Amino acid sequence: MDTLIIGLLLGATYCLMALGLTLQYGVARIMNLAGGEWIVVGGFAAYWSFALQGVSPLWGFALAVPFAFVLNWLIYQYLLTPLIRRAKTRGALEVDSILATFGMSFIAVGLMRMAFGGEFFNYSFLAEPVLILGSAFGLNRIFAAAVAIVFGVALYFWLVRSRTGMAMRALALSPSSAKLVAIDVQKLSLIAFSVGGAMSAAGGVVLSTFLTLDASVGVVFTMKALIIVIMGGVGNLKGAIVAALLLGMTESVIATWVDPGLTLAAAYLLFVVVLLVKPEGLFGTKS
Protein backbone atom coordinates (compact mmCIF):
# COMPACT_ATOMS: atom_id res chain seq x y z
CA MET A 1 0.00 0.00 0.00
CA ASP A 2 2.85 2.40 0.84
CA THR A 3 4.39 1.80 -2.58
CA LEU A 4 1.12 2.51 -4.39
CA ILE A 5 0.52 5.73 -2.45
CA ILE A 6 4.03 6.93 -3.28
CA GLY A 7 3.35 6.02 -6.91
CA LEU A 8 0.08 7.97 -6.93
CA LEU A 9 1.80 11.04 -5.45
CA LEU A 10 4.56 10.80 -8.04
CA GLY A 11 2.08 10.23 -10.85
CA ALA A 12 0.09 13.30 -9.82
CA THR A 13 3.19 15.46 -10.21
CA TYR A 14 3.94 13.84 -13.58
CA CYS A 15 0.50 14.99 -14.72
CA LEU A 16 1.64 18.60 -15.04
CA MET A 17 4.45 17.92 -17.49
CA ALA A 18 2.23 15.46 -19.40
CA LEU A 19 -0.64 17.94 -19.68
CA GLY A 20 1.79 20.50 -21.05
CA LEU A 21 2.91 18.17 -23.85
CA THR A 22 -0.69 17.06 -24.42
CA LEU A 23 -1.57 20.63 -25.35
CA GLN A 24 1.51 21.12 -27.49
CA TYR A 25 1.30 17.85 -29.40
CA GLY A 26 -2.40 17.11 -29.20
CA VAL A 27 -3.64 20.60 -30.11
CA ALA A 28 -0.74 22.46 -31.75
CA ARG A 29 0.58 19.25 -33.43
CA ILE A 30 4.13 20.07 -32.37
CA MET A 31 6.22 17.19 -31.03
CA ASN A 32 8.25 19.29 -28.59
CA LEU A 33 11.45 17.50 -27.62
CA ALA A 34 12.58 20.55 -25.64
CA GLY A 35 9.68 20.35 -23.18
CA GLY A 36 11.79 18.78 -20.43
CA GLU A 37 14.08 21.83 -20.37
CA TRP A 38 11.16 23.93 -19.16
CA ILE A 39 10.82 21.56 -16.22
CA VAL A 40 14.44 22.32 -15.31
CA VAL A 41 13.76 26.06 -15.67
CA GLY A 42 10.81 25.76 -13.29
CA GLY A 43 12.88 23.72 -10.85
CA PHE A 44 15.71 26.22 -10.85
CA ALA A 45 13.29 29.12 -10.35
CA ALA A 46 11.98 27.38 -7.22
CA TYR A 47 15.53 26.61 -6.06
CA TRP A 48 16.62 30.22 -6.63
CA SER A 49 13.60 31.52 -4.70
CA PHE A 50 13.96 29.21 -1.70
CA ALA A 51 17.64 28.37 -1.32
CA LEU A 52 19.20 31.58 -2.60
CA GLN A 53 16.61 34.25 -1.75
CA GLY A 54 15.06 32.69 1.34
CA VAL A 55 11.44 32.93 0.17
CA SER A 56 8.87 30.25 -0.59
CA PRO A 57 9.63 28.09 -3.64
CA LEU A 58 6.09 28.92 -4.74
CA TRP A 59 7.57 32.17 -6.00
CA GLY A 60 9.05 29.93 -8.67
CA PHE A 61 5.58 29.85 -10.24
CA ALA A 62 5.55 33.64 -10.51
CA LEU A 63 8.98 33.57 -12.17
CA ALA A 64 8.96 30.49 -14.38
CA VAL A 65 5.35 30.22 -15.56
CA PRO A 66 5.00 33.68 -17.18
CA PHE A 67 8.54 33.45 -18.57
CA ALA A 68 7.82 30.04 -20.11
CA PHE A 69 4.50 31.25 -21.54
CA VAL A 70 6.05 34.30 -23.22
CA LEU A 71 9.12 32.51 -24.58
CA ASN A 72 7.05 29.59 -25.92
CA TRP A 73 4.76 32.16 -27.56
CA LEU A 74 7.77 33.72 -29.30
CA ILE A 75 9.23 30.33 -30.28
CA TYR A 76 5.97 29.24 -31.86
CA GLN A 77 5.33 32.58 -33.56
CA TYR A 78 8.76 33.14 -35.07
CA LEU A 79 10.41 29.72 -35.30
CA LEU A 80 7.70 27.09 -35.64
CA THR A 81 5.10 29.00 -37.68
CA PRO A 82 7.34 29.10 -40.79
CA LEU A 83 7.80 25.32 -40.46
CA ILE A 84 4.03 24.84 -40.18
CA ARG A 85 3.37 26.94 -43.27
CA ARG A 86 5.82 25.03 -45.44
CA ALA A 87 4.82 21.54 -44.22
CA LYS A 88 2.49 19.94 -46.77
CA THR A 89 1.43 17.02 -44.57
CA ARG A 90 1.10 16.30 -40.87
CA GLY A 91 3.94 13.80 -41.14
CA ALA A 92 6.23 16.45 -42.62
CA LEU A 93 5.30 18.84 -39.81
CA GLU A 94 6.11 16.23 -37.17
CA VAL A 95 9.52 15.57 -38.68
CA ASP A 96 10.31 19.29 -38.93
CA SER A 97 9.11 19.99 -35.38
CA ILE A 98 11.10 17.07 -33.97
CA LEU A 99 14.29 18.28 -35.61
CA ALA A 100 13.70 21.91 -34.63
CA THR A 101 12.83 21.26 -30.99
CA PHE A 102 15.58 18.65 -30.67
CA GLY A 103 18.05 21.35 -31.66
CA MET A 104 16.42 23.78 -29.25
CA SER A 105 16.90 21.31 -26.41
CA PHE A 106 20.66 21.32 -26.98
CA ILE A 107 20.71 25.12 -27.05
CA ALA A 108 18.64 25.25 -23.86
CA VAL A 109 20.91 22.78 -22.05
CA GLY A 110 23.97 24.79 -23.06
CA LEU A 111 22.44 28.06 -21.87
CA MET A 112 21.34 26.51 -18.57
CA ARG A 113 24.81 25.06 -17.99
CA MET A 114 26.20 28.55 -18.45
CA ALA A 115 23.61 30.06 -16.13
CA PHE A 116 23.25 27.34 -13.47
CA GLY A 117 26.49 25.39 -13.78
CA GLY A 118 26.76 21.66 -14.24
CA GLU A 119 26.16 20.68 -10.61
CA PHE A 120 23.05 19.01 -9.22
CA PHE A 121 20.77 21.22 -7.16
CA ASN A 122 18.10 20.54 -4.58
CA TYR A 123 16.70 22.09 -1.43
CA SER A 124 14.90 20.97 1.70
CA PHE A 125 11.28 22.15 1.70
CA LEU A 126 8.57 20.61 3.91
CA ALA A 127 10.88 17.64 4.41
CA GLU A 128 8.96 16.18 7.32
CA PRO A 129 6.90 13.00 7.66
CA VAL A 130 3.12 12.85 7.55
CA LEU A 131 1.20 9.75 8.60
CA ILE A 132 -1.25 8.32 6.06
CA LEU A 133 -2.91 4.99 6.89
CA GLY A 134 -0.27 4.43 9.55
CA SER A 135 2.69 5.00 7.22
CA ALA A 136 4.95 8.03 6.93
CA PHE A 137 5.19 10.03 3.69
CA GLY A 138 7.11 13.18 2.90
CA LEU A 139 5.03 16.33 3.26
CA ASN A 140 6.85 17.79 0.25
CA ARG A 141 5.56 14.97 -1.99
CA ILE A 142 2.01 15.46 -0.70
CA PHE A 143 2.30 19.21 -1.23
CA ALA A 144 3.64 18.73 -4.78
CA ALA A 145 0.81 16.33 -5.65
CA ALA A 146 -1.79 18.73 -4.22
CA VAL A 147 -0.44 21.66 -6.24
CA ALA A 148 -0.36 19.51 -9.38
CA ILE A 149 -3.99 18.49 -8.80
CA VAL A 150 -5.02 22.16 -8.44
CA PHE A 151 -3.31 23.05 -11.73
CA GLY A 152 -4.78 20.00 -13.45
CA VAL A 153 -8.33 20.75 -12.27
CA ALA A 154 -7.98 24.39 -13.33
CA LEU A 155 -6.81 23.33 -16.79
CA TYR A 156 -9.63 20.81 -17.07
CA PHE A 157 -12.33 23.38 -16.27
CA TRP A 158 -10.71 25.86 -18.64
CA LEU A 159 -10.80 23.32 -21.47
CA VAL A 160 -14.34 22.17 -20.67
CA ARG A 161 -16.08 25.42 -19.70
CA SER A 162 -14.41 28.22 -21.72
CA ARG A 163 -15.03 28.90 -25.41
CA THR A 164 -11.30 28.83 -26.09
CA GLY A 165 -10.91 25.50 -24.29
CA MET A 166 -13.81 23.88 -26.14
CA ALA A 167 -12.39 25.12 -29.44
CA MET A 168 -9.03 23.56 -28.51
CA ARG A 169 -10.69 20.23 -27.80
CA ALA A 170 -12.41 20.36 -31.19
CA LEU A 171 -9.09 21.20 -32.83
CA ALA A 172 -7.40 18.26 -31.08
CA LEU A 173 -10.10 15.88 -32.33
CA SER A 174 -10.14 17.04 -35.96
CA PRO A 175 -7.92 19.88 -37.23
CA SER A 176 -9.48 19.76 -40.71
CA SER A 177 -13.04 19.95 -39.39
CA ALA A 178 -12.13 22.78 -37.00
CA LYS A 179 -11.47 25.09 -39.95
CA LEU A 180 -14.95 24.41 -41.31
CA VAL A 181 -16.60 25.88 -38.20
CA ALA A 182 -14.52 29.09 -38.25
CA ILE A 183 -12.02 28.05 -35.56
CA ASP A 184 -8.80 30.06 -35.83
CA VAL A 185 -6.37 27.13 -35.92
CA GLN A 186 -3.23 29.27 -35.94
CA LYS A 187 -4.27 31.37 -32.94
CA LEU A 188 -5.46 28.42 -30.86
CA SER A 189 -2.32 26.42 -31.64
CA LEU A 190 -0.22 29.38 -30.52
CA ILE A 191 -2.14 29.61 -27.23
CA ALA A 192 -1.98 25.83 -26.67
CA PHE A 193 1.76 25.70 -27.28
CA SER A 194 2.38 28.63 -24.91
CA VAL A 195 0.13 27.26 -22.15
CA GLY A 196 1.76 23.85 -22.57
CA GLY A 197 5.21 25.33 -21.98
CA ALA A 198 3.93 27.17 -18.92
CA MET A 199 2.44 23.93 -17.55
CA SER A 200 5.78 22.17 -17.98
CA ALA A 201 7.53 24.95 -16.05
CA ALA A 202 4.93 24.62 -13.29
CA GLY A 203 5.66 20.89 -13.22
CA GLY A 204 9.33 21.68 -12.68
CA VAL A 205 8.51 23.81 -9.66
CA VAL A 206 6.59 21.02 -7.93
CA LEU A 207 9.04 18.26 -8.92
CA SER A 208 11.95 20.26 -7.50
CA THR A 209 10.43 20.12 -4.02
CA PHE A 210 11.46 16.46 -3.69
CA LEU A 211 13.75 15.61 -6.65
CA THR A 212 17.37 16.51 -7.38
CA LEU A 213 17.79 18.20 -10.75
CA ASP A 214 20.58 19.43 -13.00
CA ALA A 215 20.80 21.37 -16.25
CA SER A 216 20.84 18.28 -18.49
CA VAL A 217 18.15 16.13 -16.86
CA GLY A 218 15.36 17.61 -18.98
CA VAL A 219 15.65 14.90 -21.65
CA VAL A 220 14.54 12.27 -19.11
CA PHE A 221 11.38 14.23 -18.35
CA THR A 222 10.77 14.79 -22.07
CA MET A 223 10.85 11.04 -22.67
CA LYS A 224 8.54 10.35 -19.75
CA ALA A 225 6.09 13.01 -20.94
CA LEU A 226 6.10 11.48 -24.43
CA ILE A 227 5.42 8.04 -22.97
CA ILE A 228 2.49 9.40 -20.96
CA VAL A 229 0.94 11.39 -23.83
CA ILE A 230 1.18 8.61 -26.41
CA MET A 231 0.20 5.89 -23.96
CA GLY A 232 -2.87 7.86 -22.82
CA GLY A 233 -3.95 8.81 -26.34
CA VAL A 234 -2.67 11.88 -28.17
CA GLY A 235 -4.65 14.98 -27.24
CA ASN A 236 -6.75 13.18 -24.62
CA LEU A 237 -6.65 14.93 -21.24
CA LYS A 238 -8.15 12.03 -19.30
CA GLY A 239 -5.76 9.62 -20.97
CA ALA A 240 -2.74 11.74 -19.99
CA ILE A 241 -3.85 11.79 -16.35
CA VAL A 242 -4.47 8.04 -16.17
CA ALA A 243 -1.19 7.25 -17.95
CA ALA A 244 0.74 9.59 -15.62
CA LEU A 245 -0.67 7.80 -12.57
CA LEU A 246 0.13 4.41 -14.10
CA LEU A 247 3.69 5.50 -14.81
CA GLY A 248 4.15 6.85 -11.29
CA MET A 249 2.90 3.62 -9.71
CA THR A 250 5.04 1.50 -12.05
CA GLU A 251 8.18 3.45 -11.19
CA SER A 252 7.38 3.24 -7.47
CA VAL A 253 6.85 -0.53 -7.57
CA ILE A 254 10.03 -1.17 -9.56
CA ALA A 255 12.13 1.17 -7.40
CA THR A 256 10.87 -0.47 -4.20
CA TRP A 257 10.77 -4.14 -5.13
CA VAL A 258 13.30 -4.55 -7.97
CA ASP A 259 15.95 -1.88 -8.60
CA PRO A 260 15.70 1.94 -8.78
CA GLY A 261 17.98 1.89 -11.80
CA LEU A 262 15.35 0.01 -13.81
CA THR A 263 12.52 2.54 -13.45
CA LEU A 264 13.03 4.08 -16.90
CA ALA A 265 13.29 0.64 -18.51
CA ALA A 266 10.06 -0.37 -16.77
CA ALA A 267 8.39 2.79 -18.06
CA TYR A 268 9.28 1.86 -21.65
CA LEU A 269 8.13 -1.72 -21.10
CA LEU A 270 4.75 -0.47 -19.85
CA PHE A 271 4.58 1.84 -22.85
CA VAL A 272 5.26 -0.98 -25.33
CA VAL A 273 2.75 -3.33 -23.69
CA VAL A 274 -0.02 -0.72 -23.78
CA LEU A 275 0.62 0.11 -27.45
CA LEU A 276 0.70 -3.56 -28.41
CA VAL A 277 -2.71 -4.05 -26.82
CA LYS A 278 -4.18 -0.67 -27.83
CA PRO A 279 -2.07 1.09 -30.49
CA GLU A 280 -4.11 4.31 -30.34
CA GLY A 281 -3.48 4.65 -26.59
CA LEU A 282 -5.66 3.96 -23.57
CA PHE A 283 -8.26 6.62 -24.41
CA GLY A 284 -7.30 7.37 -28.01
CA THR A 285 -9.61 6.88 -30.97
CA LYS A 286 -8.81 4.99 -34.15
CA SER A 287 -8.20 7.29 -37.08
C-alpha positions as CSV (number, residue, x, y, z in Angstrom):
1,M,0.0,0.0,0.0
2,D,2.8,2.4,0.8
3,T,4.4,1.8,-2.6
4,L,1.1,2.5,-4.4
5,I,0.5,5.7,-2.4
6,I,4.0,6.9,-3.3
7,G,3.4,6.0,-6.9
8,L,0.1,8.0,-6.9
9,L,1.8,11.0,-5.4
10,L,4.6,10.8,-8.0
11,G,2.1,10.2,-10.9
12,A,0.1,13.3,-9.8
13,T,3.2,15.5,-10.2
14,Y,3.9,13.8,-13.6
15,C,0.5,15.0,-14.7
16,L,1.6,18.6,-15.0
17,M,4.4,17.9,-17.5
18,A,2.2,15.5,-19.4
19,L,-0.6,17.9,-19.7
20,G,1.8,20.5,-21.0
21,L,2.9,18.2,-23.8
22,T,-0.7,17.1,-24.4
23,L,-1.6,20.6,-25.3
24,Q,1.5,21.1,-27.5
25,Y,1.3,17.8,-29.4
26,G,-2.4,17.1,-29.2
27,V,-3.6,20.6,-30.1
28,A,-0.7,22.5,-31.8
29,R,0.6,19.3,-33.4
30,I,4.1,20.1,-32.4
31,M,6.2,17.2,-31.0
32,N,8.2,19.3,-28.6
33,L,11.5,17.5,-27.6
34,A,12.6,20.5,-25.6
35,G,9.7,20.3,-23.2
36,G,11.8,18.8,-20.4
37,E,14.1,21.8,-20.4
38,W,11.2,23.9,-19.2
39,I,10.8,21.6,-16.2
40,V,14.4,22.3,-15.3
41,V,13.8,26.1,-15.7
42,G,10.8,25.8,-13.3
43,G,12.9,23.7,-10.8
44,F,15.7,26.2,-10.8
45,A,13.3,29.1,-10.4
46,A,12.0,27.4,-7.2
47,Y,15.5,26.6,-6.1
48,W,16.6,30.2,-6.6
49,S,13.6,31.5,-4.7
50,F,14.0,29.2,-1.7
51,A,17.6,28.4,-1.3
52,L,19.2,31.6,-2.6
53,Q,16.6,34.2,-1.8
54,G,15.1,32.7,1.3
55,V,11.4,32.9,0.2
56,S,8.9,30.2,-0.6
57,P,9.6,28.1,-3.6
58,L,6.1,28.9,-4.7
59,W,7.6,32.2,-6.0
60,G,9.0,29.9,-8.7
61,F,5.6,29.8,-10.2
62,A,5.6,33.6,-10.5
63,L,9.0,33.6,-12.2
64,A,9.0,30.5,-14.4
65,V,5.3,30.2,-15.6
66,P,5.0,33.7,-17.2
67,F,8.5,33.4,-18.6
68,A,7.8,30.0,-20.1
69,F,4.5,31.2,-21.5
70,V,6.0,34.3,-23.2
71,L,9.1,32.5,-24.6
72,N,7.1,29.6,-25.9
73,W,4.8,32.2,-27.6
74,L,7.8,33.7,-29.3
75,I,9.2,30.3,-30.3
76,Y,6.0,29.2,-31.9
77,Q,5.3,32.6,-33.6
78,Y,8.8,33.1,-35.1
79,L,10.4,29.7,-35.3
80,L,7.7,27.1,-35.6
81,T,5.1,29.0,-37.7
82,P,7.3,29.1,-40.8
83,L,7.8,25.3,-40.5
84,I,4.0,24.8,-40.2
85,R,3.4,26.9,-43.3
86,R,5.8,25.0,-45.4
87,A,4.8,21.5,-44.2
88,K,2.5,19.9,-46.8
89,T,1.4,17.0,-44.6
90,R,1.1,16.3,-40.9
91,G,3.9,13.8,-41.1
92,A,6.2,16.4,-42.6
93,L,5.3,18.8,-39.8
94,E,6.1,16.2,-37.2
95,V,9.5,15.6,-38.7
96,D,10.3,19.3,-38.9
97,S,9.1,20.0,-35.4
98,I,11.1,17.1,-34.0
99,L,14.3,18.3,-35.6
100,A,13.7,21.9,-34.6
101,T,12.8,21.3,-31.0
102,F,15.6,18.7,-30.7
103,G,18.1,21.3,-31.7
104,M,16.4,23.8,-29.3
105,S,16.9,21.3,-26.4
106,F,20.7,21.3,-27.0
107,I,20.7,25.1,-27.1
108,A,18.6,25.3,-23.9
109,V,20.9,22.8,-22.1
110,G,24.0,24.8,-23.1
111,L,22.4,28.1,-21.9
112,M,21.3,26.5,-18.6
113,R,24.8,25.1,-18.0
114,M,26.2,28.6,-18.5
115,A,23.6,30.1,-16.1
116,F,23.3,27.3,-13.5
117,G,26.5,25.4,-13.8
118,G,26.8,21.7,-14.2
119,E,26.2,20.7,-10.6
120,F,23.1,19.0,-9.2
121,F,20.8,21.2,-7.2
122,N,18.1,20.5,-4.6
123,Y,16.7,22.1,-1.4
124,S,14.9,21.0,1.7
125,F,11.3,22.1,1.7
126,L,8.6,20.6,3.9
127,A,10.9,17.6,4.4
128,E,9.0,16.2,7.3
129,P,6.9,13.0,7.7
130,V,3.1,12.9,7.6
131,L,1.2,9.7,8.6
132,I,-1.3,8.3,6.1
133,L,-2.9,5.0,6.9
134,G,-0.3,4.4,9.5
135,S,2.7,5.0,7.2
136,A,5.0,8.0,6.9
137,F,5.2,10.0,3.7
138,G,7.1,13.2,2.9
139,L,5.0,16.3,3.3
140,N,6.9,17.8,0.3
141,R,5.6,15.0,-2.0
142,I,2.0,15.5,-0.7
143,F,2.3,19.2,-1.2
144,A,3.6,18.7,-4.8
145,A,0.8,16.3,-5.7
146,A,-1.8,18.7,-4.2
147,V,-0.4,21.7,-6.2
148,A,-0.4,19.5,-9.4
149,I,-4.0,18.5,-8.8
150,V,-5.0,22.2,-8.4
151,F,-3.3,23.0,-11.7
152,G,-4.8,20.0,-13.5
153,V,-8.3,20.7,-12.3
154,A,-8.0,24.4,-13.3
155,L,-6.8,23.3,-16.8
156,Y,-9.6,20.8,-17.1
157,F,-12.3,23.4,-16.3
158,W,-10.7,25.9,-18.6
159,L,-10.8,23.3,-21.5
160,V,-14.3,22.2,-20.7
161,R,-16.1,25.4,-19.7
162,S,-14.4,28.2,-21.7
163,R,-15.0,28.9,-25.4
164,T,-11.3,28.8,-26.1
165,G,-10.9,25.5,-24.3
166,M,-13.8,23.9,-26.1
167,A,-12.4,25.1,-29.4
168,M,-9.0,23.6,-28.5
169,R,-10.7,20.2,-27.8
170,A,-12.4,20.4,-31.2
171,L,-9.1,21.2,-32.8
172,A,-7.4,18.3,-31.1
173,L,-10.1,15.9,-32.3
174,S,-10.1,17.0,-36.0
175,P,-7.9,19.9,-37.2
176,S,-9.5,19.8,-40.7
177,S,-13.0,19.9,-39.4
178,A,-12.1,22.8,-37.0
179,K,-11.5,25.1,-39.9
180,L,-15.0,24.4,-41.3
181,V,-16.6,25.9,-38.2
182,A,-14.5,29.1,-38.3
183,I,-12.0,28.1,-35.6
184,D,-8.8,30.1,-35.8
185,V,-6.4,27.1,-35.9
186,Q,-3.2,29.3,-35.9
187,K,-4.3,31.4,-32.9
188,L,-5.5,28.4,-30.9
189,S,-2.3,26.4,-31.6
190,L,-0.2,29.4,-30.5
191,I,-2.1,29.6,-27.2
192,A,-2.0,25.8,-26.7
193,F,1.8,25.7,-27.3
194,S,2.4,28.6,-24.9
195,V,0.1,27.3,-22.2
196,G,1.8,23.9,-22.6
197,G,5.2,25.3,-22.0
198,A,3.9,27.2,-18.9
199,M,2.4,23.9,-17.5
200,S,5.8,22.2,-18.0
201,A,7.5,24.9,-16.0
202,A,4.9,24.6,-13.3
203,G,5.7,20.9,-13.2
204,G,9.3,21.7,-12.7
205,V,8.5,23.8,-9.7
206,V,6.6,21.0,-7.9
207,L,9.0,18.3,-8.9
208,S,12.0,20.3,-7.5
209,T,10.4,20.1,-4.0
210,F,11.5,16.5,-3.7
211,L,13.8,15.6,-6.6
212,T,17.4,16.5,-7.4
213,L,17.8,18.2,-10.8
214,D,20.6,19.4,-13.0
215,A,20.8,21.4,-16.2
216,S,20.8,18.3,-18.5
217,V,18.2,16.1,-16.9
218,G,15.4,17.6,-19.0
219,V,15.7,14.9,-21.6
220,V,14.5,12.3,-19.1
221,F,11.4,14.2,-18.3
222,T,10.8,14.8,-22.1
223,M,10.8,11.0,-22.7
224,K,8.5,10.4,-19.7
225,A,6.1,13.0,-20.9
226,L,6.1,11.5,-24.4
227,I,5.4,8.0,-23.0
228,I,2.5,9.4,-21.0
229,V,0.9,11.4,-23.8
230,I,1.2,8.6,-26.4
231,M,0.2,5.9,-24.0
232,G,-2.9,7.9,-22.8
233,G,-4.0,8.8,-26.3
234,V,-2.7,11.9,-28.2
235,G,-4.7,15.0,-27.2
236,N,-6.7,13.2,-24.6
237,L,-6.7,14.9,-21.2
238,K,-8.2,12.0,-19.3
239,G,-5.8,9.6,-21.0
240,A,-2.7,11.7,-20.0
241,I,-3.8,11.8,-16.3
242,V,-4.5,8.0,-16.2
243,A,-1.2,7.3,-18.0
244,A,0.7,9.6,-15.6
245,L,-0.7,7.8,-12.6
246,L,0.1,4.4,-14.1
247,L,3.7,5.5,-14.8
248,G,4.1,6.8,-11.3
249,M,2.9,3.6,-9.7
250,T,5.0,1.5,-12.0
251,E,8.2,3.4,-11.2
252,S,7.4,3.2,-7.5
253,V,6.9,-0.5,-7.6
254,I,10.0,-1.2,-9.6
255,A,12.1,1.2,-7.4
256,T,10.9,-0.5,-4.2
257,W,10.8,-4.1,-5.1
258,V,13.3,-4.5,-8.0
259,D,15.9,-1.9,-8.6
260,P,15.7,1.9,-8.8
261,G,18.0,1.9,-11.8
262,L,15.4,0.0,-13.8
263,T,12.5,2.5,-13.4
264,L,13.0,4.1,-16.9
265,A,13.3,0.6,-18.5
266,A,10.1,-0.4,-16.8
267,A,8.4,2.8,-18.1
268,Y,9.3,1.9,-21.6
269,L,8.1,-1.7,-21.1
270,L,4.7,-0.5,-19.8
271,F,4.6,1.8,-22.9
272,V,5.3,-1.0,-25.3
273,V,2.8,-3.3,-23.7
274,V,0.0,-0.7,-23.8
275,L,0.6,0.1,-27.4
276,L,0.7,-3.6,-28.4
277,V,-2.7,-4.0,-26.8
278,K,-4.2,-0.7,-27.8
279,P,-2.1,1.1,-30.5
280,E,-4.1,4.3,-30.3
281,G,-3.5,4.7,-26.6
282,L,-5.7,4.0,-23.6
283,F,-8.3,6.6,-24.4
284,G,-7.3,7.4,-28.0
285,T,-9.6,6.9,-31.0
286,K,-8.8,5.0,-34.1
287,S,-8.2,7.3,-37.1
